[in-house]
Amino acid sequence: MEVKVNEGKGHCARLLRRVEASEEITILRGNTLVARLIPIASSRVAAQGMDQGRVWIAEDFEKILTLLMLLLKRFLKVRLRKGPLVPRDDPSKSPVDTQHVKRVLDHDL
């Protein structure tokens, strides 16, 4: 149901009853959509499969993710050999906890 702003002002209680009965109300200012009243229950529950056909995940997604993690681990191991990790913008800041980074790198994927 579509309602103009000036019509909705005088019929707020009636519109809320319709929304409670699972109806959606669109509020227009002129011909421009400004708001939509929807039941709370419908906004909380996502229907299973509602994005079917809109989302695509590659079959080799996990392989790509694993490869990226391995590359990151190799990069950090090489970087740690060069010394402590210090932010480039301000070397006076305390360095990153190198021991923590090493523990993370030693963790198997």
Stockholm file with secondary structure:
# STOCKHOLM 1.0

chainA/1-109         MEVKVNEGKGHCARLLRRVEASEEITILRGNTLVARLIPIASSRVAAQGMDQGRVWIAEDFEKILTLLMLLLKRFLKVRLRKGPLVPRDDPSKSPVDTQHVKRVLDHDL
#=GR chainA/1-109 SS CEEEHHHHHTTHHHHHHHHHTTCCEEEEETTEEEEEECCHHHHHCCCTTTTTTTCCCCTTHHHHHHHHHHHHHHHHHHHHHTCCCCCSSCTTSCCCCHHHHHHHHHSCC
#=GC SS_cons         CEEEHHHHHTTHHHHHHHHHTTCCEEEEETTEEEEEECCHHHHHCCCTTTTTTTCCCCTTHHHHHHHHHHHHHHHHHHHHHTCCCCCSSCTTSCCCCHHHHHHHHHSCC
//
